[in-house]
């Protein structure tokens, strides 16, 4: 029997989203730095800033892809239910999945700003 998890407080949930965002920044930043070092035969400060900028861009696109996917899914669901004559209220956006990559993009952008 699985116990029901206790609901999280708002500060705890925001801290969890921030932690996931920093983890995403670390993962994507490390990956882009490795790719840049392999492609350029080394890693300079300018190349690192450029690679981390690309990482921030990737995380920003990931966040946008989540929003685009959710809106398309809601549109399809509402169309299908309308054909059946049912009313449908689309669920809200999945904010934790949207904000975590944006936090990661912000962290990488801050590092790029510090490197330049």
N, C-alpha and C positions, 0 to 999 in steps of 0.2 A: 504494500500500500504506500503510495507516494504522498508525502505531506504537502499541503498547499503552501507555496512560498508566501512569506509576508510581503505586503506591498512596500515598495521603496519610497522613501521621502524624496521630495524634489531635489534638495541638495545632493543626496546620495546618487540619484539618477543622473544629475548634471555632471557629477564627478566621474561617474562611470562612462558617460559619453566622452568627456574630455580625455580620460585614460585611453579609451578606444581610439580616439583621434590621434593622440600622441603615438600610440602603437602603430597605427596606420602610417603616420609620418615616418616613423623609424624604419618600418618595413619597405615602404616605397622609396624612401630616401636612400637606404642602403642598396636596394636593387638598382636604382638609377646611377648611383656612384660606381657600382661594380661594372655596369654596362658602359659607362663613360670611360672608366679606366681601361677596360679591355679594348674599346674601339679607338681610343686615342693613344694607347701605349703608355699611359701614365696618368697621373691626376694632378692637375695644377689647381690653384685657387679659383681661377676663372672657369675652368672646366667643371669644378665641383659646384660652383654657383649656377652654372648653366644646367647641369644635371639635376640639381635640386629644384630649379625653376620648372623643369619638365615634370618632375615628380609632383609639384604643387598643381600643375596644369592637369595631370592625370587624375589626381584626387578630386579636383573641381569637376572634371567631366564625369567621374564616377557618381558624384552627388547629383549632378544633373540627369544622369541616366536613371537613377532611382526615381526621381520625380517624374520623368517622362514615362517610365514603365508603369508607375502607379496610376498616373492619369489615364493612360491607354487601357489599363486593366479595368479601371472603374467605368470608362466609357463603354467598353465591350459588355461588361456585366449589366449596366443599366439598359443597354439596347436589347440584350437577350431577355431581360425580365420584362421590359416594356412590350415585347412581342407576346409574352404570356399574359399580359394584363396585370402584372404585379407592380406594386410601387417599390422603389428601391432608393435608399439613401446611401450614397457612396461613403465608404469609410474615409477618415481623414488621412493626411499624409503620414508616412512613417518617419516622424521627426528624428528619432535617434539614428536611423540609417542614413538620413540626409545630413545631419549635423556632424557626425563623427568624421566623414571624409573632409568636410569643410574645416573642421578644427585642425585636421592633419595638414590641409593645404595652407592654412594660416601659419602653422608652425614652420613648415618648409619655407614659406615666403619670408618669415621673420629671419630664418637662418640665411637665406639668400641676401636679404637686406644687410645683415651683419657681415657677410662675406664681401659685399661690394662696398 
